[in-house]
Amino acid sequence: MAALFLLLAAPAKADVVRDRIYQPVSLADTEVEFAGGRPLALQAVTADGLVLAGYYWAPQAGNDRLVVVFHGRDYNQLVMARRAEALREGGHGVLIASYRGYGDNPGSPSEQGLFSDGEAWLAKARELNPEGRIYLFGFSLGGAVALELAARHEVTGVATLGAFTRLADQVPALLRPLLPDRYDNLSAIAGVAEPLVLLHGAKDEVVDPQAAVRLEAAGGANVIRVNLVGGAHFVPLEAIAAKLWSLWARLEGERSER
């Protein structure tokens, strides 16, 4: 988000502004090593006809849980696959979503574009796991996609890591009129009825931890905020995956008892 400050020297054009917001990296420039087996490459097709590439680990036999993972504004789906591999713990399925313009995908990113991409990946998750439970996990900008989808659709549970309140809150007031995209998480979270876990590093250097406090206040009784002591903007999921799945299970149980 700090790169947005450079907009002071840029023309007030949507495409130029978006070049500062979205920072994709080509798959050819990305090298990762997985701790376990490499995920399956697969695709989702958006409503406007774009074919997007992602990755998938199927749930183990007897496990009906699948989490759809949305990455942040940097890198691509391959990097997020490595980061999210820990969510497989317990035999859970993991579907790594991607966006237009990222990781060699066609198109150019925008708010409505990313929301359309999210719709395509949620549909793919339902296709892959038609009788099972579907969860959404979004990191940073991906948190906006996860919250918007959860506000539109019924899922089993939602979690964000390092989510901001509104995109405008991430830039100086002088630059806000130039933003072509809003990503209003405060409004979206108010429409989320599912169990929702807000994870935020106490030492987040990109999004002020107070953003999680404000999001919690804008949400409902279904929201639980987790302060990750010592955590930066991204916190390795190996440290929190088991706790997240446990929290989701607890919140699901509480919801079913109401």
C-alpha atoms as a printed R data frame, in Angstrom:
    type eleno elety resid chain resno       x       y       z
1   ATOM     1    CA   MET     A     1   0.000   0.000   0.000
2   ATOM     2    CA   ALA     A     2   2.923   2.357   0.603
3   ATOM     3    CA   ALA     A     3   3.493   2.508  -3.159
4   ATOM     4    CA   LEU     A     4   0.270   4.474  -3.493
5   ATOM     5    CA   PHE     A     5   2.054   7.531  -2.142
6   ATOM     6    CA   LEU     A     6   3.825   7.745  -5.483
7   ATOM     7    CA   LEU     A     7   0.527   8.714  -7.067
8   ATOM     8    CA   LEU     A     8   1.270  12.358  -6.265
9   ATOM     9    CA   ALA     A     9   3.564  12.379  -9.278
10  ATOM    10    CA   ALA     A    10   1.246  10.372 -11.552
11  ATOM    11    CA   PRO     A    11  -1.549  11.489 -13.876
12  ATOM    12    CA   ALA     A    12  -5.038  11.051 -12.426
13  ATOM    13    CA   LYS     A    13  -5.950   8.138 -14.698
14  ATOM    14    CA   ALA     A    14  -7.561   4.901 -13.483
15  ATOM    15    CA   ASP     A    15  -5.079   2.629 -15.257
16  ATOM    16    CA   VAL     A    16  -2.082   4.478 -13.802
17  ATOM    17    CA   VAL     A    17  -3.582   4.392 -10.325
18  ATOM    18    CA   ARG     A    18  -4.325   0.687 -10.608
19  ATOM    19    CA   ASP     A    19  -0.716   0.052 -11.578
20  ATOM    20    CA   ARG     A    20   0.152   1.299  -8.091
21  ATOM    21    CA   ILE     A    21  -2.562  -0.706  -6.331
22  ATOM    22    CA   TYR     A    22  -1.958  -4.095  -7.957
23  ATOM    23    CA   GLN     A    23   1.538  -5.602  -8.016
24  ATOM    24    CA   PRO     A    24   1.410  -8.994  -9.798
25  ATOM    25    CA   VAL     A    25   4.521 -11.083 -10.435
26  ATOM    26    CA   SER     A    26   4.871 -13.534 -13.312
27  ATOM    27    CA   LEU     A    27   5.015 -17.248 -12.546
28  ATOM    28    CA   ALA     A    28   8.321 -17.364 -14.433
29  ATOM    29    CA   ASP     A    29   9.784 -15.033 -11.819
30  ATOM    30    CA   THR     A    30   8.481 -17.118  -8.915
31  ATOM    31    CA   GLU     A    31  10.244 -20.109  -7.404
32  ATOM    32    CA   VAL     A    32   8.750 -22.030  -4.494
33  ATOM    33    CA   GLU     A    33   9.249 -25.390  -2.860
34  ATOM    34    CA   PHE     A    34   6.354 -27.188  -1.220
35  ATOM    35    CA   ALA     A    35   6.714 -29.031   2.053
36  ATOM    36    CA   GLY     A    36   4.462 -31.827   0.805
37  ATOM    37    CA   GLY     A    37   3.058 -32.753  -2.570
38  ATOM    38    CA   ARG     A    38   2.676 -30.066  -5.221
39  ATOM    39    CA   PRO     A    39  -0.951 -29.004  -5.743
40  ATOM    40    CA   LEU     A    40  -2.950 -29.783  -8.854
41  ATOM    41    CA   ALA     A    41  -3.131 -26.970 -11.409
42  ATOM    42    CA   LEU     A    42  -6.693 -26.156 -12.461
43  ATOM    43    CA   GLN     A    43  -8.786 -23.363 -13.946
44  ATOM    44    CA   ALA     A    44 -11.913 -21.322 -13.315
45  ATOM    45    CA   VAL     A    45 -13.841 -19.345 -15.923
46  ATOM    46    CA   THR     A    46 -15.250 -15.915 -15.053
47  ATOM    47    CA   ALA     A    47 -18.616 -14.527 -16.140
48  ATOM    48    CA   ASP     A    48 -16.830 -12.335 -18.700
49  ATOM    49    CA   GLY     A    49 -15.012 -15.316 -20.183
50  ATOM    50    CA   LEU     A    50 -11.540 -15.113 -18.647
51  ATOM    51    CA   VAL     A    51  -9.804 -18.413 -17.905
52  ATOM    52    CA   LEU     A    52  -7.911 -18.117 -14.621
53  ATOM    53    CA   ALA     A    53  -5.291 -20.533 -13.317
54  ATOM    54    CA   GLY     A    54  -5.161 -21.702  -9.710
55  ATOM    55    CA   TYR     A    55  -4.098 -24.644  -7.552
56  ATOM    56    CA   TYR     A    56  -5.897 -27.324  -5.600
57  ATOM    57    CA   TRP     A    57  -5.299 -29.906  -2.899
58  ATOM    58    CA   ALA     A    58  -8.327 -32.194  -2.557
59  ATOM    59    CA   PRO     A    59  -9.672 -33.038   0.903
60  ATOM    60    CA   GLN     A    60  -8.609 -36.399   2.225
61  ATOM    61    CA   ALA     A    61 -11.172 -39.211   2.317
62  ATOM    62    CA   GLY     A    62 -13.749 -38.582   5.028
63  ATOM    63    CA   ASN     A    63 -13.035 -34.842   5.206
64  ATOM    64    CA   ASP     A    64 -15.677 -32.556   3.666
65  ATOM    65    CA   ARG     A    65 -13.960 -29.210   4.330
66  ATOM    66    CA   LEU     A    66 -12.540 -27.049   1.545
67  ATOM    67    CA   VAL     A    67 -11.104 -23.560   1.995
68  ATOM    68    CA   VAL     A    68 -10.804 -21.116  -0.911
69  ATOM    69    CA   VAL     A    69  -7.745 -18.896  -0.458
70  ATOM    70    CA   PHE     A    70  -7.455 -15.379  -1.928
71  ATOM    71    CA   HIS     A    71  -4.020 -13.771  -2.062
72  ATOM    72    CA   GLY     A    72  -3.039 -10.133  -1.563
73  ATOM    73    CA   ARG     A    73  -2.049  -7.416  -4.012
74  ATOM    74    CA   ASP     A    74   1.486  -8.782  -4.513
75  ATOM    75    CA   TYR     A    75   2.921 -11.874  -6.178
76  ATOM    76    CA   ASN     A    76   0.576 -14.549  -7.555
77  ATOM    77    CA   GLN     A    77  -1.286 -17.787  -6.885
78  ATOM    78    CA   LEU     A    78   1.870 -19.930  -6.803
79  ATOM    79    CA   VAL     A    79   3.374 -17.943  -3.933
80  ATOM    80    CA   MET     A    80   0.047 -18.066  -2.106
81  ATOM    81    CA   ALA     A    81  -0.144 -21.823  -2.621
82  ATOM    82    CA   ARG     A    82   3.129 -22.239  -0.765
83  ATOM    83    CA   ARG     A    83   2.013 -19.847   1.964
84  ATOM    84    CA   ALA     A    84  -1.350 -21.571   2.375
85  ATOM    85    CA   GLU     A    85  -0.088 -25.149   2.244
86  ATOM    86    CA   ALA     A    86  -0.359 -25.362   6.035
87  ATOM    87    CA   LEU     A    87  -4.153 -25.092   5.774
88  ATOM    88    CA   ARG     A    88  -4.109 -28.700   4.548
89  ATOM    89    CA   GLU     A    89  -3.468 -29.762   8.144
90  ATOM    90    CA   GLY     A    90  -6.007 -32.353   9.237
91  ATOM    91    CA   GLY     A    91  -6.716 -33.449   5.671
92  ATOM    92    CA   HIS     A    92  -8.640 -30.328   4.682
93  ATOM    93    CA   GLY     A    93  -8.947 -29.335   1.047
94  ATOM    94    CA   VAL     A    94  -7.342 -26.098  -0.173
95  ATOM    95    CA   LEU     A    95  -8.235 -24.233  -3.371
96  ATOM    96    CA   ILE     A    96  -5.883 -21.382  -4.292
97  ATOM    97    CA   ALA     A    97  -7.707 -18.688  -6.240
98  ATOM    98    CA   SER     A    98  -6.085 -16.188  -8.571
99  ATOM    99    CA   TYR     A    99  -7.069 -12.939 -10.225
100 ATOM   100    CA   ARG     A   100  -7.081 -11.467 -13.700
101 ATOM   101    CA   GLY     A   101  -3.691 -10.012 -14.559
102 ATOM   102    CA   TYR     A   102  -1.906 -12.108 -11.918
103 ATOM   103    CA   GLY     A   103   0.356 -15.101 -12.439
104 ATOM   104    CA   ASP     A   104   0.119 -14.923 -16.252
105 ATOM   105    CA   ASN     A   105  -3.689 -14.769 -16.200
106 ATOM   106    CA   PRO     A   106  -5.394 -12.650 -18.897
107 ATOM   107    CA   GLY     A   107  -7.051  -9.329 -18.166
108 ATOM   108    CA   SER     A   108  -6.296  -6.394 -15.891
109 ATOM   109    CA   PRO     A   109  -7.185  -6.242 -12.187
110 ATOM   110    CA   SER     A   110  -9.884  -3.960 -10.805
111 ATOM   111    CA   GLU     A   111 -12.332  -4.115  -7.910
112 ATOM   112    CA   GLN     A   112 -15.248  -5.437  -9.932
113 ATOM   113    CA   GLY     A   113 -12.872  -7.713 -11.827
114 ATOM   114    CA   LEU     A   114 -11.547  -9.296  -8.649
115 ATOM   115    CA   PHE     A   115 -15.060  -9.753  -7.299
116 ATOM   116    CA   SER     A   116 -16.014 -11.492 -10.548
117 ATOM   117    CA   ASP     A   117 -12.919 -13.677 -10.230
118 ATOM   118    CA   GLY     A   118 -13.930 -14.544  -6.677
119 ATOM   119    CA   GLU     A   119 -17.369 -15.593  -7.893
120 ATOM   120    CA   ALA     A   120 -15.742 -17.931 -10.419
121 ATOM   121    CA   TRP     A   121 -13.554 -19.547  -7.773
122 ATOM   122    CA   LEU     A   122 -16.429 -19.993  -5.342
123 ATOM   123    CA   ALA     A   123 -18.385 -21.710  -8.112
124 ATOM   124    CA   LYS     A   124 -15.362 -23.929  -8.785
125 ATOM   125    CA   ALA     A   125 -15.184 -24.815  -5.077
126 ATOM   126    CA   ARG     A   126 -18.834 -25.874  -5.101
127 ATOM   127    CA   GLU     A   127 -18.165 -27.954  -8.197
128 ATOM   128    CA   LEU     A   128 -15.206 -29.673  -6.523
129 ATOM   129    CA   ASN     A   129 -16.926 -30.146  -3.156
130 ATOM   130    CA   PRO     A   130 -20.675 -30.199  -3.934
131 ATOM   131    CA   GLU     A   131 -21.837 -31.823  -0.696
132 ATOM   132    CA   GLY     A   132 -19.139 -30.446   1.579
133 ATOM   133    CA   ARG     A   133 -18.416 -27.356   3.627
134 ATOM   134    CA   ILE     A   134 -16.850 -24.308   1.955
135 ATOM   135    CA   TYR     A   135 -14.695 -21.738   3.777
136 ATOM   136    CA   LEU     A   136 -13.149 -18.500   2.537
137 ATOM   137    CA   PHE     A   137  -9.734 -17.156   3.563
138 ATOM   138    CA   GLY     A   138  -8.381 -13.832   2.345
139 ATOM   139    CA   PHE     A   139  -5.009 -12.224   2.975
140 ATOM   140    CA   SER     A   140  -4.782  -8.396   2.827
141 ATOM   141    CA   LEU     A   141  -6.503  -7.361  -0.426
142 ATOM   142    CA   GLY     A   142  -7.807 -10.921  -0.656
143 ATOM   143    CA   GLY     A   143  -9.676 -10.243   2.562
144 ATOM   144    CA   ALA     A   144 -11.842  -7.770   0.633
145 ATOM   145    CA   VAL     A   145 -12.683 -10.462  -1.915
146 ATOM   146    CA   ALA     A   146 -13.507 -13.001   0.807
147 ATOM   147    CA   LEU     A   147 -15.728 -10.558   2.710
148 ATOM   148    CA   GLU     A   148 -17.594  -9.474  -0.414
149 ATOM   149    CA   LEU     A   149 -18.276 -13.072  -1.413
150 ATOM   150    CA   ALA     A   150 -19.420 -13.987   2.100
151 ATOM   151    CA   ALA     A   151 -21.810 -11.023   2.077
152 ATOM   152    CA   ARG     A   152 -23.290 -12.263  -1.209
153 ATOM   153    CA   HIS     A   153 -23.317 -16.028  -0.632
154 ATOM   154    CA   GLU     A   154 -23.809 -18.543   2.129
155 ATOM   155    CA   VAL     A   155 -20.612 -20.344   3.089
156 ATOM   156    CA   THR     A   156 -19.572 -22.245   6.198
157 ATOM   157    CA   GLY     A   157 -16.931 -19.897   7.576
158 ATOM   158    CA   VAL     A   158 -14.711 -16.939   6.691
159 ATOM   159    CA   ALA     A   159 -11.310 -15.665   7.832
160 ATOM   160    CA   THR     A   160  -9.139 -12.703   6.918
161 ATOM   161    CA   LEU     A   161  -5.501 -11.917   7.691
162 ATOM   162    CA   GLY     A   162  -4.295  -8.319   7.634
163 ATOM   163    CA   ALA     A   163  -7.543  -6.950   6.193
164 ATOM   164    CA   PHE     A   164  -7.960  -3.181   5.911
165 ATOM   165    CA   THR     A   165 -11.159  -1.191   6.536
166 ATOM   166    CA   ARG     A   166 -11.425   0.631   3.204
167 ATOM   167    CA   LEU     A   167  -8.852   1.087   0.485
168 ATOM   168    CA   ALA     A   168  -9.183   4.839   0.960
169 ATOM   169    CA   ASP     A   169  -7.983   4.497   4.542
170 ATOM   170    CA   GLN     A   170  -4.660   3.198   3.219
171 ATOM   171    CA   VAL     A   171  -3.744   6.402   1.382
172 ATOM   172    CA   PRO     A   172  -3.457  10.106   2.301
173 ATOM   173    CA   ALA     A   173  -6.702  12.075   2.074
174 ATOM   174    CA   LEU     A   174  -5.310  14.106  -0.833
175 ATOM   175    CA   LEU     A   175  -5.062  10.978  -2.980
176 ATOM   176    CA   ARG     A   176  -8.421   9.423  -2.193
177 ATOM   177    CA   PRO     A   177 -10.322  11.143  -5.024
178 ATOM   178    CA   LEU     A   178  -7.939   9.432  -7.472
179 ATOM   179    CA   LEU     A   179  -8.809   5.901  -6.369
180 ATOM   180    CA   PRO     A   180 -10.827   4.024  -9.010
181 ATOM   181    CA   ASP     A   181 -11.552   1.137  -6.613
182 ATOM   182    CA   ARG     A   182 -13.153   1.307  -3.162
183 ATOM   183    CA   TYR     A   183 -12.946  -2.101  -1.437
184 ATOM   184    CA   ASP     A   184 -15.194  -1.065   1.439
185 ATOM   185    CA   ASN     A   185 -14.723  -3.876   3.944
186 ATOM   186    CA   LEU     A   186 -16.602  -2.043   6.676
187 ATOM   187    CA   SER     A   187 -19.753  -2.227   4.571
188 ATOM   188    CA   ALA     A   188 -19.159  -5.781   3.376
189 ATOM   189    CA   ILE     A   189 -18.545  -7.248   6.826
190 ATOM   190    CA   ALA     A   190 -21.913  -5.989   8.025
191 ATOM   191    CA   GLY     A   191 -23.536  -8.399   5.559
192 ATOM   192    CA   VAL     A   192 -21.576 -11.481   6.625
193 ATOM   193    CA   ALA     A   193 -23.640 -13.853   8.787
194 ATOM   194    CA   GLU     A   194 -21.225 -16.798   8.814
195 ATOM   195    CA   PRO     A   195 -18.611 -17.461  11.517
196 ATOM   196    CA   LEU     A   196 -15.866 -14.922  10.788
197 ATOM   197    CA   VAL     A   197 -12.323 -14.841  12.181
198 ATOM   198    CA   LEU     A   198 -10.324 -11.605  11.877
199 ATOM   199    CA   LEU     A   199  -6.607 -12.379  12.184
200 ATOM   200    CA   HIS     A   200  -4.236  -9.434  12.453
201 ATOM   201    CA   GLY     A   201  -0.568  -9.098  13.337
202 ATOM   202    CA   ALA     A   202   0.052  -6.800  16.298
203 ATOM   203    CA   LYS     A   203   3.099  -5.398  14.464
204 ATOM   204    CA   ASP     A   204   1.510  -5.138  11.033
205 ATOM   205    CA   GLU     A   205   3.567  -2.559   9.163
206 ATOM   206    CA   VAL     A   206   1.133  -2.222   6.237
207 ATOM   207    CA   VAL     A   207  -2.367  -2.165   7.746
208 ATOM   208    CA   ASP     A   208  -2.810  -0.623  11.186
209 ATOM   209    CA   PRO     A   209  -3.976  -3.299  13.676
210 ATOM   210    CA   GLN     A   210  -6.770  -0.902  14.642
211 ATOM   211    CA   ALA     A   211  -8.354  -1.859  11.323
212 ATOM   212    CA   ALA     A   212  -9.262  -5.216  12.840
213 ATOM   213    CA   VAL     A   213 -10.854  -3.456  15.806
214 ATOM   214    CA   ARG     A   214 -12.977  -1.325  13.492
215 ATOM   215    CA   LEU     A   215 -13.953  -4.314  11.361
216 ATOM   216    CA   GLU     A   216 -14.970  -6.255  14.455
217 ATOM   217    CA   ALA     A   217 -17.177  -3.364  15.556
218 ATOM   218    CA   ALA     A   218 -18.777  -3.168  12.102
219 ATOM   219    CA   GLY     A   219 -19.507  -6.888  12.110
220 ATOM   220    CA   GLY     A   220 -21.893  -8.858  14.271
221 ATOM   221    CA   ALA     A   221 -21.855 -11.407  17.038
222 ATOM   222    CA   ASN     A   222 -20.481 -13.943  14.558
223 ATOM   223    CA   VAL     A   223 -17.105 -12.133  14.452
224 ATOM   224    CA   ILE     A   224 -14.087 -13.039  16.563
225 ATOM   225    CA   ARG     A   225 -10.882 -10.999  16.418
226 ATOM   226    CA   VAL     A   226  -7.518 -12.658  17.008
227 ATOM   227    CA   ASN     A   227  -4.543 -10.441  17.854
228 ATOM   228    CA   LEU     A   228  -1.396 -12.184  16.602
229 ATOM   229    CA   VAL     A   229   1.242 -11.028  19.069
230 ATOM   230    CA   GLY     A   230   4.473 -10.098  17.321
231 ATOM   231    CA   GLY     A   231   2.967 -10.759  13.915
232 ATOM   232    CA   ALA     A   232   3.693  -8.605  10.852
233 ATOM   233    CA   HIS     A   233   1.373  -8.048   7.889
234 ATOM   234    CA   PHE     A   234   1.712 -11.650   6.769
235 ATOM   235    CA   VAL     A   235   1.972 -14.245   9.507
236 ATOM   236    CA   PRO     A   236   3.175 -17.730   8.481
237 ATOM   237    CA   LEU     A   237   0.113 -19.952   8.381
238 ATOM   238    CA   GLU     A   238   2.061 -22.846   9.858
239 ATOM   239    CA   ALA     A   239   1.742 -20.974  13.160
240 ATOM   240    CA   ILE     A   240  -1.994 -20.404  13.006
241 ATOM   241    CA   ALA     A   241  -3.625 -22.999  10.703
242 ATOM   242    CA   ALA     A   242  -4.580 -25.433  13.465
243 ATOM   243    CA   LYS     A   243  -5.978 -22.624  15.616
244 ATOM   244    CA   LEU     A   244  -7.998 -21.261  12.709
245 ATOM   245    CA   TRP     A   245  -9.630 -24.602  11.937
246 ATOM   246    CA   SER     A   246 -10.352 -25.030  15.650
247 ATOM   247    CA   LEU     A   247 -11.953 -21.581  15.854
248 ATOM   248    CA   TRP     A   248 -14.101 -22.256  12.814
249 ATOM   249    CA   ALA     A   249 -15.281 -25.546  14.330
250 ATOM   250    CA   ARG     A   250 -16.105 -23.836  17.631
251 ATOM   251    CA   LEU     A   251 -17.998 -21.020  15.959
252 ATOM   252    CA   GLU     A   252 -19.895 -23.490  13.782
253 ATOM   253    CA   GLY     A   253 -20.925 -25.410  16.894
254 ATOM   254    CA   GLU     A   254 -22.085 -22.267  18.653
255 ATOM   255    CA   ARG     A   255 -24.057 -21.228  15.599
256 ATOM   256    CA   SER     A   256 -25.836 -24.590  15.344
257 ATOM   257    CA   GLU     A   257 -26.850 -24.402  19.015
258 ATOM   258    CA   ARG     A   258 -28.653 -21.084  18.607
